Amino acid sequence: MHDPRLWQELTSTRCTLTRRSGQDAEWMYELWHNAAFMRQFHRMAKRLPDDRQALHQLLDEERAALVAENGALHWVIRNSTNETVGLLSILDINIQHRRGELLLGVVPGQWGVGPAAVCMAAQFFFGVLKFHKLVALVHEDNRLSMKTAMSLGFQLEGRLQDHFCDPTTGQFSALLALGLRHSELLGGKDHRLIGRLMGSNL
């Protein structure tokens, strides 16, 4: 898949999604060492290089790679005042089955930015790239992520018992499997909600 729209900036009045790159290296490094943020975003994320130049190069290579090569799309989230406030990724993209896994992390105090970012990414994923399904594996104790996903139409598809071993505690916990198809975005609610969240249409 070599569609130039994969590198376009997604904008709304509430936030902007920009493909992450080497310019985000320092901020990415700080986030990866923020235990509270990473617990929300990606508890099993791989360690980043300590060398900033190597990290800069890694992120630039990641941005330039085709989806078929690395099976992922990564954005940084900036709020309406252009502050970098979060990360959104779609991982394990399967072109044959037209699906991918959503990951979202937003720093505290950014009301409405998370749902707006998910709406933009979902509309881009479904409407522009013509994919069929987004999945999310949510830790059972992550109530905020669960609430956000369900409010946007994600459906609970199952509970994976003892599916995750916490690297800090060694304890096993469950993951909740959620799924969203294009027809389920916002769960059939008034689609004006998208306008209120995004302030624009893609």
Disulfide bonds with the S-S distance in Angstrom:
none
